Amino acid sequence: MPRFRVAAITFVILVILTGILGPQSFFVVDQTKVALVTRFGEPKRAILEPGLYAKTPFVDTVTYYERRLALFDAAPDALLTADKKRLIIDVYAIGRITDPLRFRETVQDTQRAVTRSTDIIASDLRQEIALDQQSEIIRLNREAIMNRVRDVSRPKVQDFGVEIVDVRISRADFPNEIATSIYARMEAERKRIADAERSEGDKRDLEIRAGVDRQATIIRAEAERDANLLRGEGEADAIAIFASALEQDPEFYAFQRSLEAYQKFLTQNATVVLPADTDLFKFLQSPGLSTMNGATDSTDGGRFASDSEGFAVTEAARALLAADLGTDPQAPFLVGFEAVDWPDSSLGCPKEGESYAEVVVPGYRIVLEHEGAQYEFHSTQKGEQLLRCDA
């Protein structure tokens, strides 16, 4: 029984001591931190892994440092290249604390670590930039330069308990005093390239257009050639047809062609003077067309169909008959034409119950034929009156 009481009392005392001294005896390091345990200000041990750790109460002190990546940003600086040209370069590095004990012994705090590290990186960068041409830094070698600076700076910064993970150049620009002229040259160069491209495009455009125009000319020439061939073949066929028609009835063919000529030049109020023996005139003074019922007088002072008035009256009679019959004006055929002096104003076609002035009226008797039937018309000399007298 006394032993049980001693154990219980001991347990209670331990619980009380743990409750009082627990926060002073244990500490926790999480995944984002590293810790340094110091005793009376003197570093004792570094803790790099997360977990629960013990320390001496009231004697040991724990200092925590960030183990996540941190940014080491250097101020922009004007650096001289191998070709003695200046560039404004802005560089930054990414690193983290890997040895809190060495970190405490060398730089003591984060701000001083950033300052010392950026100074080292900027110095190494200046040396690397001095080995490269300005154009190479801007266009080609930036990645290689950053890798070399990282590799050179890493062991130097590692003396501070800091590991450099990467180095990057965020900006590489020309100094303000020469930037304007450089940009102007760059713009002029781009303009030159653009003008060259436009010129090449214009040249290609002209070549294409010239080719298309040449092809169009060839196509038009070939089409004109084929059209002329077809036209010539058509004219040859037409001539052959006309020749065949001429062989079948030469007199009718000549008469038809003469009528077409009359239609062309014997217009209204036209006067035509032709020799009496012309071939064109013979159809206007043909005995079959200029006489009727045995009348053969051909010396009537130009009152036969040889004058334009007689022809005009004949065409008017043909048009009137065609209108009455409802046919083509060229369908009625002239079979008789005679110059007549009518004894009165009835023109030989008196109407029952009407009286007429007894006065001689020069005129024409015209006989037309259509589909076997003949139709007779009487008219004055100038065609002021035109009467159908076949009824």
C-alpha positions in Angstrom: 0.0 0.0 0.0 2.8 2.5 0.8 4.4 1.6 -2.5 1.2 2.4 -4.4 0.9 5.8 -2.8 4.5 6.6 -3.6 4.0 5.8 -7.3 0.7 7.8 -7.5 2.4 10.8 -5.9 5.3 10.5 -8.3 2.9 10.4 -11.3 1.0 13.4 -10.1 4.3 15.3 -9.6 5.4 14.4 -13.2 2.0 15.5 -14.6 2.3 18.8 -12.7 5.9 19.3 -13.9 4.9 18.4 -17.5 2.1 20.9 -17.4 4.3 23.6 -16.1 7.5 22.8 -18.0 6.1 21.2 -21.2 6.0 24.4 -23.3 9.6 25.1 -22.2 10.8 21.5 -22.9 9.3 20.7 -26.4 8.9 22.6 -29.7 7.5 21.8 -33.1 9.1 22.5 -36.5 6.7 22.4 -39.4 7.3 21.8 -43.1 7.9 25.4 -44.1 10.6 26.2 -41.5 14.0 25.3 -40.3 15.1 25.9 -36.7 18.3 26.8 -34.8 18.6 26.0 -31.1 20.9 28.3 -29.1 21.9 28.2 -25.5 22.6 31.5 -23.9 23.0 33.0 -27.4 25.5 30.4 -28.6 24.3 28.1 -31.5 24.0 24.5 -30.4 22.2 22.6 -33.2 20.3 23.1 -36.4 17.1 21.3 -37.2 16.3 20.8 -40.9 13.4 18.3 -40.8 9.9 18.9 -39.5 8.8 17.2 -36.2 8.6 17.5 -32.4 11.8 18.2 -30.7 13.0 18.6 -27.0 15.1 21.4 -25.5 16.4 22.4 -22.1 13.8 24.5 -20.3 14.7 28.1 -19.6 18.2 27.5 -21.1 17.7 26.8 -24.8 16.1 29.2 -27.3 14.7 28.2 -30.7 14.9 30.5 -33.7 12.9 29.7 -36.8 13.9 30.5 -40.4 11.9 30.2 -43.7 12.8 27.1 -45.7 10.7 28.0 -48.7 12.1 29.6 -51.9 12.8 33.4 -51.5 13.4 36.1 -54.1 16.8 37.8 -54.2 16.2 40.8 -56.4 19.1 43.0 -57.4 18.7 46.6 -58.5 19.1 47.4 -62.2 22.6 48.3 -63.2 24.4 49.5 -66.3 26.9 46.9 -67.4 29.6 47.1 -70.1 29.7 44.4 -72.8 32.6 43.0 -74.6 32.1 45.4 -77.5 32.2 48.4 -75.1 28.5 49.0 -75.1 26.3 49.5 -72.1 23.2 47.6 -71.2 20.7 48.2 -68.3 20.3 44.7 -66.8 17.9 43.7 -64.1 18.7 40.3 -62.5 17.1 38.3 -59.7 17.8 35.0 -58.1 15.7 32.4 -56.3 17.2 30.6 -53.2 16.4 29.2 -49.8 18.1 28.7 -46.4 19.7 25.2 -46.2 22.0 25.7 -43.1 20.5 27.8 -40.4 23.7 27.5 -38.2 26.0 28.9 -40.9 23.3 31.4 -41.8 23.3 32.7 -38.2 27.1 32.8 -38.0 27.6 34.7 -41.3 24.7 37.0 -42.1 22.4 36.6 -39.0 19.2 37.8 -40.7 17.3 37.6 -44.0 17.8 41.2 -45.1 21.5 41.0 -44.7 21.5 37.6 -46.6 19.6 39.2 -49.5 22.0 42.1 -49.7 25.2 40.0 -49.6 23.8 37.4 -52.1 22.6 40.0 -54.6 26.0 41.8 -54.4 27.8 38.5 -55.3 25.3 37.7 -58.1 25.6 41.2 -59.6 29.4 41.0 -59.5 29.5 37.6 -61.2 27.0 38.9 -63.8 29.1 41.9 -64.5 32.1 39.6 -65.3 30.0 37.4 -67.5 28.4 40.3 -69.4 31.9 41.7 -70.1 32.7 38.5 -72.1 29.8 38.7 -74.5 28.8 41.0 -77.4 25.7 43.2 -76.9 23.8 41.6 -79.7 24.6 38.1 -78.4 23.3 39.0 -74.9 20.0 40.3 -76.4 19.4 37.7 -79.0 21.3 34.5 -78.3 23.3 33.9 -75.1 21.0 35.1 -72.3 20.1 31.5 -71.1 23.8 30.5 -71.1 24.8 33.6 -69.2 22.2 33.0 -66.5 23.3 29.4 -66.1 27.0 30.4 -65.8 26.2 33.1 -63.2 24.2 30.6 -61.2 27.0 28.1 -61.2 29.6 30.6 -60.3 27.5 32.3 -57.5 26.2 29.1 -55.9 29.3 28.1 -54.0 29.9 31.7 -52.9 26.4 32.2 -51.5 26.4 28.7 -50.0 29.0 30.0 -47.4 26.0 32.0 -46.0 23.9 28.8 -45.5 21.8 29.7 -48.6 21.3 27.6 -51.7 20.9 29.5 -55.1 18.3 27.5 -57.2 18.2 29.8 -60.2 19.3 33.1 -61.7 17.3 35.0 -64.2 17.6 38.3 -66.2 14.3 40.0 -66.2 15.3 42.9 -68.4 18.2 43.9 -70.7 17.6 47.3 -72.2 19.6 50.0 -73.8 20.5 53.1 -71.7 18.0 56.0 -72.0 20.4 58.2 -73.8 20.9 55.8 -76.8 17.6 54.0 -76.7 15.9 56.5 -78.9 18.5 56.2 -81.7 18.6 52.4 -81.4 14.9 52.2 -81.6 15.0 54.5 -84.7 17.5 52.2 -86.3 15.5 49.2 -85.5 12.4 50.8 -86.9 14.3 51.8 -90.1 15.6 48.2 -90.4 12.1 46.8 -90.0 10.8 49.3 -92.6 13.5 48.3 -95.0 12.5 44.6 -94.6 8.8 45.5 -95.0 9.6 47.6 -98.2 11.6 44.7 -99.6 8.7 42.3 -98.9 6.2 44.7 -100.5 8.5 45.1 -103.6 8.7 41.4 -103.9 5.0 41.1 -103.6 4.5 43.8 -106.3 6.9 42.0 -108.6 5.1 38.8 -108.1 1.8 40.5 -108.7 3.0 42.0 -112.0 4.3 38.6 -113.1 1.0 36.9 -112.3 -1.0 39.7 -114.1 1.3 39.6 -117.1 0.9 35.8 -117.3 -2.9 36.1 -117.0 -3.0 38.9 -119.6 -0.9 36.8 -122.0 -3.2 33.8 -121.6 -6.2 36.0 -122.1 -4.7 37.4 -125.3 -4.0 33.9 -126.5 -7.5 32.7 -125.7 -9.1 35.8 -127.5 -6.8 35.2 -130.5 -7.7 31.6 -130.7 -11.4 32.4 -130.2 -11.2 35.0 -133.0 -9.4 32.5 -135.3 -12.1 29.9 -134.6 -14.9 32.5 -135.2 -13.3 33.6 -138.5 -13.1 30.0 -139.5 -16.7 29.4 -138.7 -17.7 32.7 -140.3 -15.8 31.7 -143.4 -17.4 28.3 -143.5 -20.9 29.9 -143.0 -20.2 32.4 -145.8 -19.0 29.6 -148.0 -22.2 27.6 -147.3 -24.3 30.7 -147.9 -22.6 31.3 -151.2 -23.1 27.7 -152.2 -26.8 28.0 -151.3 -27.2 31.2 -153.2 -25.3 29.6 -156.1 -27.6 26.6 -156.0 -30.7 28.9 -155.9 -29.3 30.9 -158.8 -28.9 27.7 -160.9 -32.4 26.7 -160.2 -34.1 30.0 -161.2 -31.6 32.7 -162.1 -34.3 35.2 -163.2 -36.2 34.9 -159.9 -32.9 35.2 -157.9 -32.0 38.4 -159.8 -35.5 39.8 -159.2 -35.4 39.1 -155.5 -32.0 40.7 -155.1 -33.2 43.7 -157.1 -36.2 44.1 -154.8 -33.9 44.0 -151.8 -31.8 46.8 -153.4 -35.0 48.8 -154.1 -36.0 48.5 -150.5 -32.6 49.9 -149.4 -32.4 53.0 -151.6 -36.0 53.8 -152.6 -37.0 55.5 -149.4 -39.8 58.1 -149.0 -39.5 61.2 -151.2 -36.3 59.8 -152.8 -35.4 60.6 -156.4 -33.1 58.1 -158.2 -31.6 58.8 -161.6 -30.4 55.6 -163.4 -29.4 54.7 -167.0 -32.2 53.2 -169.0 -30.1 50.1 -169.8 -29.0 49.2 -166.3 -29.7 45.7 -165.0 -31.2 47.1 -161.8 -33.6 49.3 -163.8 -34.9 46.5 -166.0 -37.4 45.2 -163.3 -38.9 48.6 -163.0 -39.6 48.8 -166.8 -40.3 45.2 -167.5 -43.2 44.8 -170.0 -44.9 42.3 -167.6 -44.9 44.9 -164.8 -45.2 48.2 -166.7 -48.1 47.2 -169.0 -51.5 45.7 -168.5 -54.1 44.3 -171.0 -51.8 44.9 -173.9 -50.7 48.4 -173.0 -47.0 48.8 -174.0 -46.5 52.5 -173.9 -43.1 53.1 -172.2 -42.8 56.8 -173.0 -45.1 58.2 -170.4 -42.7 60.7 -169.1 -41.5 58.6 -166.2 -44.9 57.8 -164.9 -44.3 54.0 -164.8 -42.9 52.0 -161.9 -39.5 53.3 -162.8 -40.0 56.4 -160.8 -40.0 56.5 -157.0 -43.6 57.6 -156.8 -44.8 54.5 -158.7 -42.7 52.3 -156.5 -44.0 54.0 -153.3 -47.6 53.5 -154.5 -46.9 49.9 -155.2 -45.4 49.3 -151.8 -48.4 51.1 -150.2 -50.8 48.8 -152.1 -48.8 45.8 -151.0 -48.9 46.9 -147.3 -52.7 47.7 -147.5 -53.4 44.2 -149.0 -51.2 42.5 -146.4 -53.1 44.3 -143.6 -56.4 43.3 -145.1 -55.3 39.6 -145.4 -53.4 39.5 -142.2 -50.1 38.4 -143.8 -46.5 39.5 -144.3 -46.2 42.8 -146.2 -43.7 41.1 -148.6 -46.0 38.2 -149.3 -48.3 39.8 -152.1 -46.6 39.6 -155.5 -46.7 42.3 -158.1 -48.0 41.0 -161.3 -49.2 44.2 -163.1 -48.4 47.9 -163.1 -49.9 50.5 -165.4 -49.9 54.3 -165.6 -53.4 55.5 -166.2 -55.2 58.9 -166.7 -58.4 58.4 -164.8 -61.4 60.3 -166.4 -62.8 61.4 -163.0 -62.1 61.6 -159.4 -63.5 58.1 -158.7 -60.2 56.6 -160.1 -62.2 54.0 -162.0 -63.9 52.7 -158.8 -67.2 54.7 -158.7 -69.7 54.0 -156.0 -73.4 53.8 -156.7 -75.4 56.9 -155.9 -72.3 59.2 -155.8 -71.3 61.9 -158.3 -67.7 62.7 -159.2 -65.9 65.6 -160.8 -65.1 65.0 -164.4 -61.4 65.8 -164.4 -58.5 63.9 -165.6 -56.5 62.4 -162.7 -53.1 60.8 -163.5 -52.5 57.6 -161.5 -51.7 53.9 -161.5 -53.4 50.6 -161.8 -51.7 47.9 -159.7 -52.4 44.2 -159.7 -51.1 42.1 -156.8 -51.3 38.3 -156.4 -51.4 36.3 -153.2 -52.0 32.5 -152.9 -53.4 32.3 -156.4 -55.9 35.3 -156.0 -55.4 38.6 -157.7 -56.2 42.0 -156.2 -56.5 45.3 -158.1 -55.7 48.8 -156.7 -56.2 52.3 -158.3 -54.3 55.3 -157.1 -53.4 58.9 -157.9 -49.9 59.6 -159.3 -48.5 60.6 -155.9 -50.5 58.1 -153.9 -52.8 60.6 -152.2 -55.7 58.2 -152.9 -55.4 54.5 -153.0 -58.5 52.4 -153.6 -59.0 48.6 -153.7 -61.2 47.9 -156.8 -61.2 44.1 -157.0 -64.5 43.6 -155.2 
